Amino acid sequence: MTLNHDLHVHTYLSACCQEKERQRPQSILALAAHMGVRTIGFADHVWANPDLAPSGWYRPQDGGQITRLRADLEGLSTGTRVLVGCEAETVAPGKFGIVREFAEGLDFVLLACSHFHMRDFVAQPASPAPRDVADHVLAFFRSGVSSGLATAIAHPLIPLGYVEAFDDAIASMSDGELADAFGLARDHGVAIEITTAFLPSGTHPLFSIETPIRFLTIARQVDCMFTLATDAHGPRAQKRLPELARLIEPVGLGDGDFLPLAMRP
């Protein structure tokens, strides 16, 4: 398997980017070329739903993000293929931060379906109990893959804000539940992101790598397509792309399992 694309990279335009000067498109593409990455997908946070009020954090990150990014990219010459997309929000099942007309003007949309750390904005689980977290993340996931907006689901099934419950929440889901959820993604042509966020880090990790390996294996068994992602907000994170071999190899993925949009030369 060739690790030659990264379909989730943030630029200085995302409010959460702490390395503004180092995350300009020219620098990102130069690093990608140095790494041998053939396709980069820019996925800044965007709010573009006039019928749903954004949070204060999202309000400045409107559709103008895409205009500004395209202006930055104009005239740049690089051997790396560039895709312009976004990371969009799911506020509650059926409530999204972009509309279909906006999505159709992009190369791809990553739909976040588990930003539960936005506690005053995104709907919360009934309780922090693992099964309540599991039911909540599954409801968001099913809604996201059925929305008609998503190309792929960003950091799927990771309950941000409740990461300490990740292992137990996934363990509470039967193989059948997971197969049904991922089958719904397959049926709607929505890919599953394989992200470095799935890789536990530090001396006291909050979850086991076996947790994402389990559900990614089930996703493969039901014939889902996949994308690779660092969710980079800085060059150090972008350089972690090769670490995804730790997930790809045990799941048994090959080039044919990845979204053609990402793999196309």
Contacts in CASP RR format, 6 or more apart in sequence:
PFRMAT RR
TARGET T0000
AUTHOR 0000-0000-0000
METHOD contacts of the structure
MODEL  1
MTLNHDLHVHTYLSACCQEKERQRPQSILALAAHMGVRTIGFADHVWANP
DLAPSGWYRPQDGGQITRLRADLEGLSTGTRVLVGCEAETVAPGKFGIVR
EFAEGLDFVLLACSHFHMRDFVAQPASPAPRDVADHVLAFFRSGVSSGLA
TAIAHPLIPLGYVEAFDDAIASMSDGELADAFGLARDHGVAIEITTAFLP
SGTHPLFSIETPIRFLTIARQVDCMFTLATDAHGPRAQKRLPELARLIEP
VGLGDGDFLPLAMRP
1 245 0 8 1.000
1 248 0 8 1.000
1 249 0 8 1.000
1 253 0 8 1.000
1 254 0 8 1.000
1 255 0 8 1.000
2 255 0 8 1.000
3 37 0 8 1.000
3 228 0 8 1.000
3 241 0 8 1.000
3 242 0 8 1.000
3 244 0 8 1.000
3 245 0 8 1.000
3 248 0 8 1.000
4 36 0 8 1.000
4 37 0 8 1.000
4 38 0 8 1.000
4 39 0 8 1.000
4 263 0 8 1.000
5 37 0 8 1.000
5 38 0 8 1.000
5 39 0 8 1.000
5 40 0 8 1.000
5 41 0 8 1.000
5 227 0 8 1.000
5 228 0 8 1.000
5 258 0 8 1.000
5 262 0 8 1.000
5 263 0 8 1.000
6 32 0 8 1.000
6 37 0 8 1.000
6 39 0 8 1.000
6 40 0 8 1.000
6 41 0 8 1.000
6 228 0 8 1.000
6 229 0 8 1.000
6 230 0 8 1.000
6 232 0 8 1.000
6 238 0 8 1.000
6 241 0 8 1.000
7 39 0 8 1.000
7 40 0 8 1.000
7 41 0 8 1.000
7 43 0 8 1.000
7 83 0 8 1.000
7 108 0 8 1.000
7 110 0 8 1.000
7 152 0 8 1.000
7 193 0 8 1.000
7 227 0 8 1.000
7 228 0 8 1.000
7 229 0 8 1.000
7 259 0 8 1.000
7 262 0 8 1.000
8 41 0 8 1.000
8 43 0 8 1.000
8 87 0 8 1.000
8 110 0 8 1.000
8 154 0 8 1.000
8 193 0 8 1.000
8 195 0 8 1.000
8 227 0 8 1.000
8 229 0 8 1.000
8 230 0 8 1.000
8 231 0 8 1.000
8 232 0 8 1.000
9 28 0 8 1.000
9 40 0 8 1.000
9 41 0 8 1.000
9 42 0 8 1.000
9 43 0 8 1.000
9 230 0 8 1.000
9 231 0 8 1.000
9 232 0 8 1.000
9 238 0 8 1.000
10 16 0 8 1.000
10 17 0 8 1.000
10 23 0 8 1.000
10 42 0 8 1.000
10 43 0 8 1.000
10 44 0 8 1.000
10 45 0 8 1.000
10 87 0 8 1.000
10 231 0 8 1.000
10 232 0 8 1.000
10 233 0 8 1.000
10 234 0 8 1.000
11 17 0 8 1.000
11 23 0 8 1.000
11 24 0 8 1.000
11 25 0 8 1.000
11 28 0 8 1.000
11 42 0 8 1.000
11 44 0 8 1.000
11 69 0 8 1.000
11 72 0 8 1.000
12 19 0 8 1.000
12 20 0 8 1.000
12 21 0 8 1.000
12 23 0 8 1.000
12 24 0 8 1.000
13 44 0 8 1.000
13 61 0 8 1.000
13 65 0 8 1.000
13 68 0 8 1.000
13 69 0 8 1.000
14 44 0 8 1.000
14 45 0 8 1.000
14 61 0 8 1.000
14 87 0 8 1.000
14 233 0 8 1.000
15 45 0 8 1.000
15 57 0 8 1.000
15 60 0 8 1.000
15 61 0 8 1.000
16 45 0 8 1.000
16 233 0 8 1.000
17 23 0 8 1.000
17 233 0 8 1.000
17 234 0 8 1.000
18 233 0 8 1.000
18 234 0 8 1.000
19 233 0 8 1.000
19 234 0 8 1.000
19 235 0 8 1.000
22 234 0 8 1.000
22 235 0 8 1.000
23 232 0 8 1.000
23 233 0 8 1.000
23 234 0 8 1.000
23 235 0 8 1.000
24 72 0 8 1.000
25 42 0 8 1.000
25 69 0 8 1.000
25 72 0 8 1.000
25 73 0 8 1.000
25 76 0 8 1.000
25 82 0 8 1.000
26 72 0 8 1.000
26 76 0 8 1.000
27 235 0 8 1.000
28 40 0 8 1.000
28 42 0 8 1.000
28 232 0 8 1.000
28 235 0 8 1.000
28 238 0 8 1.000
29 40 0 8 1.000
29 76 0 8 1.000
29 78 0 8 1.000
29 79 0 8 1.000
29 80 0 8 1.000
29 82 0 8 1.000
30 78 0 8 1.000
31 235 0 8 1.000
31 238 0 8 1.000
31 239 0 8 1.000
32 40 0 8 1.000
32 78 0 8 1.000
32 80 0 8 1.000
32 238 0 8 1.000
33 78 0 8 1.000
33 79 0 8 1.000
33 80 0 8 1.000
35 238 0 8 1.000
35 239 0 8 1.000
35 241 0 8 1.000
37 80 0 8 1.000
37 241 0 8 1.000
38 80 0 8 1.000
38 81 0 8 1.000
38 265 0 8 1.000
39 80 0 8 1.000
39 81 0 8 1.000
39 82 0 8 1.000
39 83 0 8 1.000
39 262 0 8 1.000
39 263 0 8 1.000
39 264 0 8 1.000
40 80 0 8 1.000
40 81 0 8 1.000
40 82 0 8 1.000
40 83 0 8 1.000
41 82 0 8 1.000
41 83 0 8 1.000
41 84 0 8 1.000
41 85 0 8 1.000
41 107 0 8 1.000
41 108 0 8 1.000
42 69 0 8 1.000
42 82 0 8 1.000
42 83 0 8 1.000
42 84 0 8 1.000
42 85 0 8 1.000
43 85 0 8 1.000
43 86 0 8 1.000
43 87 0 8 1.000
43 108 0 8 1.000
43 110 0 8 1.000
43 154 0 8 1.000
44 61 0 8 1.000
44 65 0 8 1.000
44 69 0 8 1.000
44 85 0 8 1.000
44 86 0 8 1.000
44 87 0 8 1.000
45 58 0 8 1.000
45 61 0 8 1.000
45 65 0 8 1.000
45 86 0 8 1.000
45 87 0 8 1.000
45 89 0 8 1.000
46 61 0 8 1.000
46 62 0 8 1.000
46 63 0 8 1.000
46 64 0 8 1.000
46 65 0 8 1.000
46 66 0 8 1.000
46 86 0 8 1.000
46 87 0 8 1.000
46 88 0 8 1.000
46 97 0 8 1.000
46 98 0 8 1.000
46 102 0 8 1.000
47 54 0 8 1.000
47 58 0 8 1.000
47 59 0 8 1.000
47 61 0 8 1.000
47 62 0 8 1.000
47 63 0 8 1.000
47 89 0 8 1.000
47 97 0 8 1.000
47 98 0 8 1.000
48 62 0 8 1.000
48 63 0 8 1.000
48 88 0 8 1.000
48 97 0 8 1.000
48 98 0 8 1.000
48 99 0 8 1.000
48 102 0 8 1.000
49 96 0 8 1.000
49 97 0 8 1.000
49 98 0 8 1.000
49 99 0 8 1.000
49 102 0 8 1.000
50 99 0 8 1.000
51 99 0 8 1.000
52 91 0 8 1.000
52 95 0 8 1.000
52 96 0 8 1.000
52 97 0 8 1.000
54 61 0 8 1.000
54 62 0 8 1.000
54 97 0 8 1.000
55 118 0 8 1.000
55 120 0 8 1.000
55 121 0 8 1.000
57 118 0 8 1.000
57 121 0 8 1.000
58 89 0 8 1.000
58 97 0 8 1.000
63 102 0 8 1.000
65 86 0 8 1.000
66 84 0 8 1.000
66 85 0 8 1.000
66 86 0 8 1.000
66 106 0 8 1.000
69 84 0 8 1.000
70 84 0 8 1.000
73 82 0 8 1.000
73 84 0 8 1.000
76 82 0 8 1.000
81 264 0 8 1.000
81 265 0 8 1.000
83 107 0 8 1.000
83 108 0 8 1.000
83 261 0 8 1.000
83 262 0 8 1.000
84 106 0 8 1.000
84 107 0 8 1.000
85 106 0 8 1.000
85 107 0 8 1.000
85 108 0 8 1.000
85 109 0 8 1.000
85 110 0 8 1.000
86 98 0 8 1.000
86 106 0 8 1.000
86 109 0 8 1.000
86 110 0 8 1.000
87 110 0 8 1.000
87 111 0 8 1.000
87 112 0 8 1.000
87 154 0 8 1.000
88 96 0 8 1.000
88 97 0 8 1.000
88 98 0 8 1.000
88 103 0 8 1.000
88 109 0 8 1.000
88 110 0 8 1.000
88 111 0 8 1.000
88 112 0 8 1.000
88 149 0 8 1.000
89 96 0 8 1.000
89 97 0 8 1.000
89 112 0 8 1.000
89 115 0 8 1.000
89 122 0 8 1.000
90 96 0 8 1.000
90 97 0 8 1.000
90 111 0 8 1.000
90 112 0 8 1.000
90 113 0 8 1.000
90 115 0 8 1.000
90 122 0 8 1.000
90 140 0 8 1.000
90 143 0 8 1.000
90 144 0 8 1.000
90 147 0 8 1.000
91 97 0 8 1.000
91 121 0 8 1.000
91 122 0 8 1.000
91 123 0 8 1.000
92 122 0 8 1.000
92 123 0 8 1.000
92 140 0 8 1.000
93 123 0 8 1.000
93 139 0 8 1.000
93 140 0 8 1.000
93 142 0 8 1.000
93 143 0 8 1.000
93 144 0 8 1.000
94 143 0 8 1.000
94 144 0 8 1.000
94 147 0 8 1.000
96 111 0 8 1.000
96 144 0 8 1.000
96 147 0 8 1.000
96 149 0 8 1.000
98 109 0 8 1.000
98 149 0 8 1.000
100 148 0 8 1.000
100 149 0 8 1.000
103 109 0 8 1.000
103 148 0 8 1.000
103 149 0 8 1.000
107 261 0 8 1.000
108 151 0 8 1.000
108 152 0 8 1.000
108 261 0 8 1.000
109 149 0 8 1.000
109 150 0 8 1.000
109 151 0 8 1.000
109 152 0 8 1.000
110 150 0 8 1.000
110 151 0 8 1.000
110 152 0 8 1.000
110 153 0 8 1.000
110 154 0 8 1.000
110 193 0 8 1.000
110 229 0 8 1.000
111 144 0 8 1.000
111 147 0 8 1.000
111 149 0 8 1.000
111 150 0 8 1.000
111 152 0 8 1.000
111 153 0 8 1.000
111 154 0 8 1.000
112 153 0 8 1.000
112 154 0 8 1.000
112 155 0 8 1.000
113 137 0 8 1.000
113 140 0 8 1.000
113 141 0 8 1.000
113 143 0 8 1.000
113 144 0 8 1.000
113 153 0 8 1.000
113 154 0 8 1.000
113 156 0 8 1.000
114 137 0 8 1.000
114 140 0 8 1.000
114 141 0 8 1.000
114 155 0 8 1.000
114 156 0 8 1.000
114 157 0 8 1.000
114 158 0 8 1.000
114 159 0 8 1.000
114 160 0 8 1.000
115 122 0 8 1.000
115 160 0 8 1.000
116 122 0 8 1.000
116 124 0 8 1.000
116 125 0 8 1.000
116 136 0 8 1.000
116 137 0 8 1.000
116 159 0 8 1.000
116 160 0 8 1.000
116 161 0 8 1.000
116 162 0 8 1.000
117 160 0 8 1.000
117 161 0 8 1.000
119 161 0 8 1.000
123 136 0 8 1.000
124 136 0 8 1.000
125 132 0 8 1.000
125 133 0 8 1.000
125 135 0 8 1.000
125 136 0 8 1.000
125 137 0 8 1.000
125 159 0 8 1.000
125 162 0 8 1.000
126 132 0 8 1.000
126 135 0 8 1.000
126 136 0 8 1.000
128 162 0 8 1.000
128 165 0 8 1.000
129 165 0 8 1.000
130 165 0 8 1.000
130 168 0 8 1.000
130 169 0 8 1.000
130 171 0 8 1.000
130 172 0 8 1.000
131 169 0 8 1.000
131 172 0 8 1.000
133 159 0 8 1.000
133 162 0 8 1.000
133 165 0 8 1.000
133 169 0 8 1.000
134 169 0 8 1.000
134 170 0 8 1.000
134 172 0 8 1.000
134 173 0 8 1.000
136 159 0 8 1.000
137 157 0 8 1.000
137 159 0 8 1.000
137 169 0 8 1.000
138 173 0 8 1.000
138 177 0 8 1.000
138 181 0 8 1.000
141 153 0 8 1.000
141 156 0 8 1.000
141 157 0 8 1.000
141 181 0 8 1.000
141 185 0 8 1.000
142 181 0 8 1.000
142 184 0 8 1.000
144 150 0 8 1.000
144 153 0 8 1.000
144 190 0 8 1.000
145 153 0 8 1.000
145 181 0 8 1.000
145 184 0 8 1.000
145 185 0 8 1.000
145 188 0 8 1.000
145 190 0 8 1.000
146 184 0 8 1.000
146 188 0 8 1.000
148 188 0 8 1.000
150 188 0 8 1.000
150 190 0 8 1.000
151 190 0 8 1.000
151 191 0 8 1.000
151 227 0 8 1.000
151 259 0 8 1.000
151 261 0 8 1.000
152 190 0 8 1.000
152 191 0 8 1.000
152 192 0 8 1.000
152 193 0 8 1.000
152 227 0 8 1.000
152 259 0 8 1.000
153 185 0 8 1.000
153 190 0 8 1.000
153 191 0 8 1.000
153 192 0 8 1.000
153 193 0 8 1.000
154 193 0 8 1.000
154 195 0 8 1.000
154 229 0 8 1.000
154 231 0 8 1.000
155 193 0 8 1.000
155 195 0 8 1.000
155 197 0 8 1.000
155 198 0 8 1.000
155 229 0 8 1.000
155 231 0 8 1.000
156 192 0 8 1.000
156 193 0 8 1.000
157 170 0 8 1.000
157 212 0 8 1.000
157 215 0 8 1.000
158 166 0 8 1.000
158 197 0 8 1.000
158 198 0 8 1.000
159 165 0 8 1.000
159 166 0 8 1.000
159 169 0 8 1.000
162 169 0 8 1.000
163 206 0 8 1.000
163 207 0 8 1.000
164 206 0 8 1.000
164 207 0 8 1.000
166 206 0 8 1.000
166 207 0 8 1.000
166 211 0 8 1.000
167 207 0 8 1.000
167 208 0 8 1.000
167 211 0 8 1.000
170 211 0 8 1.000
170 214 0 8 1.000
170 215 0 8 1.000
171 211 0 8 1.000
173 215 0 8 1.000
175 218 0 8 1.000
176 218 0 8 1.000
178 214 0 8 1.000
178 215 0 8 1.000
178 218 0 8 1.000
178 219 0 8 1.000
179 218 0 8 1.000
179 221 0 8 1.000
179 222 0 8 1.000
182 192 0 8 1.000
182 215 0 8 1.000
182 218 0 8 1.000
182 219 0 8 1.000
182 222 0 8 1.000
182 224 0 8 1.000
183 222 0 8 1.000
183 223 0 8 1.000
183 224 0 8 1.000
185 191 0 8 1.000
185 192 0 8 1.000
185 219 0 8 1.000
185 224 0 8 1.000
186 222 0 8 1.000
186 223 0 8 1.000
186 224 0 8 1.000
186 225 0 8 1.000
189 225 0 8 1.000
191 224 0 8 1.000
191 225 0 8 1.000
191 226 0 8 1.000
191 227 0 8 1.000
191 258 0 8 1.000
191 259 0 8 1.000
192 216 0 8 1.000
192 219 0 8 1.000
192 224 0 8 1.000
192 225 0 8 1.000
192 226 0 8 1.000
192 227 0 8 1.000
193 226 0 8 1.000
193 227 0 8 1.000
193 228 0 8 1.000
193 229 0 8 1.000
194 216 0 8 1.000
194 226 0 8 1.000
194 227 0 8 1.000
194 228 0 8 1.000
194 229 0 8 1.000
194 244 0 8 1.000
194 247 0 8 1.000
194 248 0 8 1.000
194 253 0 8 1.000
195 229 0 8 1.000
195 230 0 8 1.000
195 231 0 8 1.000
195 244 0 8 1.000
196 229 0 8 1.000
196 230 0 8 1.000
196 231 0 8 1.000
196 237 0 8 1.000
196 240 0 8 1.000
196 241 0 8 1.000
196 243 0 8 1.000
196 244 0 8 1.000
197 231 0 8 1.000
198 209 0 8 1.000
198 212 0 8 1.000
198 216 0 8 1.000
198 247 0 8 1.000
199 209 0 8 1.000
199 240 0 8 1.000
199 243 0 8 1.000
199 244 0 8 1.000
199 246 0 8 1.000
199 247 0 8 1.000
200 206 0 8 1.000
200 207 0 8 1.000
200 208 0 8 1.000
200 209 0 8 1.000
209 246 0 8 1.000
209 247 0 8 1.000
212 247 0 8 1.000
213 247 0 8 1.000
213 250 0 8 1.000
213 251 0 8 1.000
216 226 0 8 1.000
216 247 0 8 1.000
216 251 0 8 1.000
217 250 0 8 1.000
217 251 0 8 1.000
219 226 0 8 1.000
220 226 0 8 1.000
220 251 0 8 1.000
220 252 0 8 1.000
220 253 0 8 1.000
220 257 0 8 1.000
225 257 0 8 1.000
225 258 0 8 1.000
225 259 0 8 1.000
226 253 0 8 1.000
226 257 0 8 1.000
226 258 0 8 1.000
226 259 0 8 1.000
227 258 0 8 1.000
227 259 0 8 1.000
227 262 0 8 1.000
228 241 0 8 1.000
228 244 0 8 1.000
228 258 0 8 1.000
228 262 0 8 1.000
230 237 0 8 1.000
230 238 0 8 1.000
230 240 0 8 1.000
230 241 0 8 1.000
231 237 0 8 1.000
232 238 0 8 1.000
232 240 0 8 1.000
248 254 0 8 1.000
255 263 0 8 1.000
256 263 0 8 1.000
END
